[in-house]
């Protein structure tokens, strides 16, 4: 049960549509989207797969930094280590890449962590939920992501989501307060009964966020996500004192330490759990458990990961018993990925199946087609 080989595959995956947040483009149809797949093999020849989805618009990690970090620092340090001591593997990675204000290179670490979980599941013939002796739900509900500044297009997408049976909407705002409110009003009118989550992706000042939040309250929006910059916990606490809509933090929470700071400063009502930003399943699970014990609500999110990352996240969210529709938005934007067998998506529901580990089979042919230098 020792790591024998680690392989890294930097990929560019084709996109169905462009994806923009308040910070800029996360991927587009012309250039595609950067992903990194990692394959870890033990000395018995059993393998597990993990994924990193870096974006320089969302954090400092890029496809280049993830690939270099794993190849140069993690692989030499991890070969020969036990596959079943995830905590120790994280200690080794943290020794190689130190933390700054938060976790060092968490997206690169997430790919290693997830591949090891998949490998352990394969060896033990168990799903991720079974490994953790927790939820083994085979389905999870998705929210429908709307990322456009065009009001008519947003209404069309909200209507489509309602017609297809989605239970929630995730609308990207954070560009212009008055226009964002107008867009949110139109979306709410088009799909009045769905769970409504709006995400500013750090786009506002405190004054703008309070102004927008008060308008969103009147619309019955369920949660207002990351209105301010990631390091502005005091600002988020101020917003909470002045409005009634629940405030969720995403980019502010990368680790259990970040979460504890947010709790101490009363900066949020809800924590957004993402395995990629939290260095993988092991540490994301810890964050979710701490948040629940502190009385926070949980939201599940992703970074437009492929089917591989979506499946890993779905196992995590089921274990944490996240009830709100989760924002695993890869299928909305990716035209294809290297996974040949895995979860099946039927509109707003993902069916995980009963495959061991994460539950995905990777096509060597597709992997080769999408690999870049």
C-alpha positions as CSV (number, residue, x, y, z in Angstrom):
1,X,0.0,0.0,0.0
2,X,2.7,2.4,-1.0
3,X,2.7,5.1,-3.8
4,X,4.7,3.7,-6.7
5,X,4.0,6.3,-9.5
6,X,2.4,9.7,-9.9
7,X,1.5,11.0,-13.4
8,X,0.4,14.5,-14.2
9,X,-1.7,15.4,-17.3
10,X,-2.2,19.2,-18.0
11,X,-5.3,19.5,-20.2
12,X,-7.3,22.0,-22.2
13,X,-11.0,20.9,-22.3
14,X,-13.5,22.3,-24.8
15,X,-16.3,24.6,-23.6
16,X,-19.9,24.8,-24.6
17,X,-20.1,28.5,-23.7
18,X,-18.0,31.3,-22.3
19,X,-17.9,31.7,-18.5
20,X,-17.3,35.1,-16.9
21,X,-17.3,36.2,-13.3
22,X,-16.8,39.7,-11.9
23,X,-13.1,39.1,-12.0
24,X,-13.0,38.2,-15.7
25,X,-13.1,35.2,-18.0
26,X,-12.7,31.7,-16.3
27,X,-12.8,30.0,-19.7
28,X,-14.1,30.5,-23.2
29,X,-15.1,28.5,-26.3
30,X,-12.1,29.7,-28.3
31,X,-9.4,28.9,-25.8
32,X,-11.0,26.1,-23.7
33,X,-10.6,25.6,-20.0
34,X,-7.4,24.6,-18.1
35,X,-7.6,21.3,-16.0
36,X,-5.0,19.0,-14.6
37,X,-5.6,15.3,-14.1
38,X,-3.4,13.3,-11.7
39,X,-3.0,9.5,-11.7
40,X,-1.5,7.7,-8.6
41,X,-0.6,4.1,-8.8
42,X,0.4,1.8,-5.9
43,X,2.9,-1.1,-6.0
44,X,0.1,-3.6,-6.8
45,X,-0.8,-1.6,-10.0
46,X,-4.1,-0.2,-8.7
47,X,-4.7,3.4,-9.7
48,X,-6.7,6.4,-8.6
49,X,-7.5,9.7,-10.3
50,X,-7.8,13.3,-9.1
51,X,-8.4,16.6,-10.7
52,X,-7.3,20.2,-10.3
53,X,-9.2,23.1,-11.9
54,X,-7.0,26.2,-11.7
55,X,-8.1,29.7,-12.9
56,X,-6.0,32.8,-12.6
57,X,-9.3,34.8,-12.4
58,X,-10.3,33.0,-9.3
59,X,-7.0,32.5,-7.4
60,X,-3.2,32.7,-8.0
61,X,-2.9,29.1,-9.2
62,X,-2.6,28.3,-12.9
63,X,-2.3,25.2,-15.1
64,X,1.5,25.9,-15.2
65,X,1.9,26.3,-11.4
66,X,-0.2,23.2,-10.6
67,X,1.8,21.1,-13.1
68,X,5.2,22.4,-11.9
69,X,4.3,22.1,-8.2
70,X,3.2,18.4,-8.5
71,X,6.1,17.4,-10.8
72,X,8.9,19.3,-9.0
73,X,7.9,19.1,-5.4
74,X,5.2,16.6,-4.6
75,X,6.2,13.6,-6.7
76,X,9.8,13.3,-5.3
77,X,8.4,13.8,-1.7
78,X,5.5,11.3,-2.0
79,X,6.9,8.3,-3.9
80,X,7.1,5.4,-1.4
81,X,4.7,6.9,1.1
82,X,1.7,5.0,2.3
83,X,-1.5,5.6,0.4
84,X,-3.8,5.2,3.4
85,X,-2.3,7.9,5.6
86,X,-4.0,11.0,4.0
87,X,-3.1,13.2,7.0
88,X,0.6,12.4,6.7
89,X,0.4,13.0,2.9
90,X,-0.9,16.5,3.6
91,X,1.9,17.1,6.1
92,X,4.4,16.2,3.5
93,X,2.8,18.4,0.9
94,X,2.6,21.3,3.4
95,X,6.3,20.9,4.2
96,X,7.1,21.2,0.5
97,X,4.8,24.1,-0.2
98,X,4.3,26.3,2.8
99,X,1.2,28.2,3.7
100,X,1.0,32.0,3.4
101,X,-2.0,33.8,4.7
102,X,-3.9,30.6,3.7
103,X,-3.1,27.1,2.3
104,X,-0.2,27.0,-0.1
105,X,-1.2,25.7,-3.6
106,X,-4.4,24.1,-2.4
107,X,-5.7,23.3,-5.9
108,X,-2.6,21.3,-6.7
109,X,-2.8,19.5,-3.4
110,X,-6.5,18.7,-4.1
111,X,-5.6,16.7,-7.2
112,X,-3.2,14.5,-5.1
113,X,-5.6,14.1,-2.2
114,X,-8.5,13.2,-4.5
115,X,-6.5,10.6,-6.5
116,X,-5.5,9.0,-3.2
117,X,-9.1,8.8,-2.0
118,X,-10.0,7.2,-5.3
119,X,-7.2,4.7,-5.0
120,X,-8.1,3.8,-1.4
121,X,-11.7,3.2,-2.5
122,X,-10.6,1.0,-5.4
123,X,-8.4,-1.1,-3.1
124,X,-11.1,-1.5,-0.4
125,X,-14.0,-1.8,-2.9
126,X,-15.9,1.0,-1.3
127,X,-17.3,4.4,-2.4
128,X,-16.1,7.6,-0.8
129,X,-19.2,7.7,1.5
130,X,-18.6,4.1,2.6
131,X,-14.9,4.8,3.3
132,X,-16.1,7.6,5.7
133,X,-18.8,5.4,7.1
134,X,-21.3,8.1,6.1
135,X,-23.9,8.8,3.5
136,X,-24.0,6.6,0.5
137,X,-26.7,8.5,-1.4
138,X,-26.6,7.8,-5.1
139,X,-28.0,11.1,-6.3
140,X,-27.5,14.8,-5.7
141,X,-29.4,17.9,-6.9
142,X,-27.8,20.6,-9.0
143,X,-28.5,24.3,-9.1
144,X,-28.7,25.9,-12.6
145,X,-26.0,28.4,-13.1
146,X,-26.8,31.7,-14.9
147,X,-23.7,33.7,-15.8
148,X,-24.7,36.5,-18.2
149,X,-25.2,40.3,-18.0
150,X,-28.0,40.0,-20.6
151,X,-31.3,40.2,-18.8
152,X,-33.2,38.5,-21.6
153,X,-30.7,35.7,-21.8
154,X,-30.9,35.3,-18.0
155,X,-34.7,35.1,-18.1
156,X,-34.5,32.5,-20.9
157,X,-32.1,30.4,-18.8
158,X,-34.2,30.7,-15.6
159,X,-37.3,29.7,-17.5
160,X,-35.5,26.7,-19.0
161,X,-34.2,25.6,-15.5
162,X,-37.8,25.8,-14.2
163,X,-39.1,23.8,-17.1
164,X,-36.4,21.1,-16.8
165,X,-37.1,20.5,-13.1
166,X,-34.1,22.2,-11.5
167,X,-34.6,23.0,-7.8
168,X,-32.2,25.9,-7.6
169,X,-30.6,28.8,-9.4
170,X,-27.1,30.3,-9.0
171,X,-26.9,33.7,-10.5
172,X,-23.5,35.5,-11.0
173,X,-23.6,39.3,-10.2
174,X,-21.0,41.7,-8.9
175,X,-20.7,43.9,-12.0
176,X,-23.0,47.0,-11.6
177,X,-25.4,47.2,-8.6
178,X,-28.4,48.6,-10.3
179,X,-28.1,46.3,-13.3
180,X,-27.5,43.3,-11.1
181,X,-30.7,44.1,-9.1
182,X,-32.7,44.4,-12.4
183,X,-31.3,41.0,-13.6
184,X,-32.1,39.3,-10.2
185,X,-35.7,40.7,-10.3
186,X,-36.2,39.3,-13.8
187,X,-34.8,35.9,-12.9
188,X,-36.9,35.7,-9.8
189,X,-40.1,36.5,-11.8
190,X,-39.2,33.9,-14.4
191,X,-38.6,31.1,-11.8
192,X,-40.3,32.2,-8.5
193,X,-40.3,28.8,-6.7
194,X,-36.6,27.8,-6.9
195,X,-33.9,28.1,-4.3
196,X,-32.2,31.4,-5.3
197,X,-28.5,31.9,-4.7
198,X,-26.7,35.0,-5.9
199,X,-22.9,35.2,-6.1
200,X,-21.0,38.5,-6.4
201,X,-17.5,36.9,-6.5
202,X,-16.0,39.7,-4.5
203,X,-17.4,42.4,-6.8
204,X,-18.8,45.0,-4.4
205,X,-17.8,47.6,-1.9
206,X,-19.4,47.5,1.6
207,X,-21.9,50.2,0.7
208,X,-22.8,48.6,-2.7
209,X,-23.2,45.2,-1.0
210,X,-25.6,46.6,1.6
211,X,-27.6,48.4,-1.1
212,X,-27.9,45.3,-3.2
213,X,-28.6,43.0,-0.2
214,X,-31.6,45.1,0.9
215,X,-33.0,44.8,-2.6
216,X,-32.4,41.1,-2.8
217,X,-34.2,40.6,0.6
218,X,-37.4,42.0,-1.0
219,X,-37.0,39.4,-3.8
220,X,-36.8,36.5,-1.4
221,X,-33.3,35.6,-2.4
222,X,-32.1,32.7,-0.2
223,X,-28.4,33.5,0.2
224,X,-26.0,36.3,-0.9
225,X,-22.5,34.9,-1.6
226,X,-19.1,36.6,-1.3
227,X,-20.1,40.2,-1.9
228,X,-16.7,41.6,-0.8
229,X,-13.0,40.8,-1.3
230,X,-11.8,37.6,0.3
231,X,-9.8,39.2,3.1
232,X,-12.5,41.6,4.2
233,X,-14.1,39.6,7.0
234,X,-14.9,42.8,9.0
235,X,-16.8,44.2,6.0
236,X,-18.8,41.0,5.7
237,X,-19.6,41.2,9.5
238,X,-20.8,44.7,9.0
239,X,-23.1,43.6,6.2
240,X,-24.6,40.9,8.4
241,X,-25.4,43.4,11.1
242,X,-27.3,45.7,8.6
243,X,-29.2,43.2,6.5
244,X,-31.3,40.0,7.0
245,X,-30.4,38.0,4.0
246,X,-27.9,35.1,4.8
247,X,-24.3,35.9,3.8
248,X,-22.2,33.1,2.5
249,X,-18.4,33.1,2.2
250,X,-16.5,31.2,-0.5
251,X,-13.2,32.8,-1.5
252,X,-12.7,33.9,2.1
253,X,-12.6,30.3,3.3
254,X,-9.8,28.1,2.0
255,X,-9.0,26.1,5.1
256,X,-10.3,25.2,8.6
257,X,-8.2,28.1,9.9
258,X,-9.9,30.6,7.6
259,X,-13.3,29.1,8.6
260,X,-12.5,29.6,12.3
261,X,-11.6,33.2,11.7
262,X,-14.9,33.8,9.9
263,X,-16.8,32.2,12.8
264,X,-14.9,34.2,15.4
265,X,-15.6,37.4,13.5
266,X,-19.3,36.5,12.9
267,X,-18.6,37.2,9.2
268,X,-21.1,34.7,7.6
269,X,-24.2,32.6,8.1
270,X,-23.1,30.0,5.5
271,X,-19.9,28.4,4.4
272,X,-19.3,27.3,0.8
273,X,-17.5,24.0,0.7
274,X,-15.4,23.3,-2.4
275,X,-12.9,20.4,-2.4
276,X,-10.6,22.0,-5.0
277,X,-10.0,25.2,-3.0
278,X,-9.7,23.3,0.3
279,X,-6.9,21.1,-0.9
280,X,-9.0,18.0,-1.5
281,X,-11.6,15.7,0.2
282,X,-9.8,15.3,3.5
283,X,-9.6,19.0,4.4
284,X,-12.9,19.9,2.8
285,X,-14.6,17.3,5.0
286,X,-13.0,18.8,8.1
287,X,-14.2,22.3,7.1
288,X,-17.7,21.1,6.5
289,X,-17.9,19.3,9.9
290,X,-16.5,22.3,11.8
291,X,-19.0,24.6,10.1
292,X,-21.9,22.3,10.9
293,X,-20.8,22.1,14.6
294,X,-20.7,25.9,14.7
295,X,-24.3,26.2,13.5
296,X,-23.5,27.5,10.0
297,X,-25.4,26.4,6.9
298,X,-23.5,24.8,4.1
299,X,-23.5,25.3,0.4
300,X,-21.7,23.1,-2.1
301,X,-19.8,24.5,-5.0
302,X,-17.3,23.8,-7.7
303,X,-14.8,25.5,-10.1
304,X,-16.2,24.1,-13.4
305,X,-14.5,20.8,-12.8
306,X,-15.0,17.9,-15.2
307,X,-17.0,14.8,-14.5
308,X,-14.1,13.5,-12.3
309,X,-14.2,16.5,-9.9
310,X,-18.0,16.7,-10.0
311,X,-18.2,13.0,-8.8
312,X,-15.7,13.6,-6.0
313,X,-17.6,16.7,-4.9
314,X,-20.9,15.0,-5.0
315,X,-19.7,12.2,-2.6
316,X,-18.4,14.9,-0.2
317,X,-21.7,16.9,-0.3
318,X,-23.8,13.8,0.3
319,X,-21.6,12.9,3.3
320,X,-22.1,16.4,4.7
321,X,-25.8,16.2,4.1
322,X,-26.0,19.5,2.1
323,X,-29.6,19.9,1.3
324,X,-29.6,23.0,-1.0
325,X,-29.0,22.3,-4.7
326,X,-25.2,22.4,-5.3
327,X,-23.3,24.5,-7.8
328,X,-21.3,21.8,-9.7
329,X,-21.3,23.7,-12.9
330,X,-18.9,21.9,-15.1
331,X,-21.6,20.2,-17.2
332,X,-23.0,23.6,-18.1
333,X,-19.7,24.8,-19.7
334,X,-17.7,21.7,-20.8
335,X,-18.3,20.1,-24.1
336,X,-16.3,17.0,-23.2
337,X,-13.8,15.6,-20.8
338,X,-11.6,12.4,-20.5
339,X,-14.1,10.5,-18.3
340,X,-15.6,7.6,-20.4
341,X,-17.7,6.0,-17.6
342,X,-19.0,7.7,-14.4
343,X,-21.9,9.6,-13.0
344,X,-24.9,10.2,-15.2
345,X,-26.6,13.7,-15.3
346,X,-30.2,14.0,-16.2
347,X,-31.0,17.7,-16.1
348,X,-30.8,18.8,-12.4
349,X,-30.0,15.4,-10.9
350,X,-26.6,13.5,-10.9
351,X,-26.8,9.7,-10.5
352,X,-23.5,8.6,-9.0
353,X,-23.9,4.8,-9.4
354,X,-22.1,2.3,-7.2
355,X,-18.6,2.3,-8.6
356,X,-15.8,2.2,-6.1
357,X,-13.8,5.2,-5.1
358,X,-14.8,8.4,-6.9
359,X,-16.6,6.2,-9.5
360,X,-15.0,7.3,-12.8
361,X,-13.1,5.5,-15.6
362,X,-10.7,7.7,-17.6
363,X,-10.3,7.2,-21.3
364,X,-6.6,7.0,-22.3
365,X,-7.5,8.2,-25.8
366,X,-9.4,11.2,-24.7
367,X,-6.7,12.0,-22.2
368,X,-4.1,12.1,-24.9
369,X,-6.3,14.2,-27.1
370,X,-6.7,16.9,-24.5
371,X,-3.2,16.9,-23.0
372,X,-1.1,20.0,-23.7
373,X,2.5,20.9,-23.1
